[in-house]
Every structure is written in structure tokens, then in C-alpha cells.
Amino acid sequence: MKLRGTAGIMTGMAAATVRGGLTRGARGALSVLAACLAAAASGCGTEHPRPLPAAALADAQTFPYFPLYWVGPTFQRYALAAVDGQKGYIASVGDSVYYGDCAHGKGVFGGGTCLLPLQVTTVIYRLHSNGALGPQHNILVRGVPATVYDGGRSIELYSSRVAIDVFSDTPSRALAAAERLLPLNAPGSATGDLPPPVYCPGLHGEIGAGLQRVLASLPSRACKQAGAASALAGALVRPAA
């Protein structure tokens, strides 16, 4: 998805850094080895993590600041392993839910030494450019703009006042999770369109016709206002002829 100069970018850059520098095979082997050496803490190996305490889930279900997204108590073959909730909330990072067998604490990308199959982080959106995310492309997911990067394993969706960052170990799992998002602490559905963003996301690169139409229809004409503000700022700093 944890930190960025703006919450969205640092999340993506940190996740990419965690994955960078090692081949997937080597990284996976090292992660499994390290996690299993710390099995008592991480729950790796033949042991599955203990069921999430009801109090931990209740803390997330009453999270008061914004809709906190998840994909249900289980996703594919993975159970919900940990949640941040209100007690673990850090405004600059957001609030996360973690799926898999080895989540054991809050981290930039999951549980420390473990490569989680899925983490979903919701954070208040702060205006930024996605240029720092590296190779990427823009799509529509559940009717809202989204940026796919990190080889498809990371997807950032833009909805209401938040960005929803989906981090996974495979591109197919990341996309499947993005298509099943729903609020944990508010009414909502895992199908249908998500609420449109009330801001103009700082997309980088090509924007297709369908996505352009969605951006043009955002509440309060957010992208037109953002473009006008940017043009005005440029004019103010441009030296006189």
C-alpha cells in the first residue's frame, strides 16, 4: 500500500522497497526461514495463527474516523490475522487489516519478516503525484479511479476522502481483493460501485477515455478545480516576459 512524503506515495514506495533487491524466490525463502525461526511470535510453519480476538475485531468495527476497508473474515484460503483498529491507528500511515498465517504486528508491509498474501490499508488521501511509484497504469475498479503498480501486486483505489491500498503477493490476488472491498465499520457491499472520490487523484501516465469520464464527473468538479488551481499557481510563479 506503509511511509510516504504523502501517505499514499510512501506506502507504495515502502512496499516496493520491501519487495525490491531480491528475486521473488530468494525473498520468499528468506522470509519463510526468518518467520519460522520466530514461529512463536509469527505463527509460521505448521501452526495456524490463533483466531483473532473478538475485542480486536470490535475495535476495528467501531473505528470512528473514516470507512475502514477489508474483504471479509476470510479471503480465498486466508483468514483475517490482525487488524490495527483505533488503538493501532497512525494518521500518516492509515489503518490496516492483514490476512495470512504470519501477521504478528503493524508494519509497512504486513508482519515484519513475513510476506503476507494480503494487506488492505485505508488512509485519508493527501494530494500527491503518483510519479514516484515507478511503472504503473491507471484503471477503473468498482467504478472509481485506481493505480496499479509494483508489477500488479499493489493497487491504490481512490474513494470518498480516502485512498485504499491493496498489497498482495500476486497480481491476480491483488485485483481480486480490490474487486471485493467493503467497509468493516460501516454499511456497504462487496459488489457495486464504491463512493467516488471527493478529490482529484494525482494520477500519473495515460488516462483512458472511460477514466477521463469518471474524473470529469467527480463531485464538485474536483479535477477541473484542481486543474484551474494548478494553472493559477503556475501563472503566479512564471517570470514576467
Secondary structure, DSSP 8 states (H G I E B T S, - for coil): ----SSHHHHHHHHHHHHHTTS-HHHHHHHHHHHHHHTHHHH--TT-------HHHHHHHHT--SS--EE--SEETTEEEEEE-TTTT-BTTTBEEEEESS---S--TTSSTT---SEEEEEEE-----GGGG-SEEEEEETTEEEEEEGGGTEEEEEEBTEEEEEEESSHHHHHHHHTT-EESSS---SSS----BSS-----S---HHHHHHHHTSGGGHHHHHHHHHHHHHHHHS---
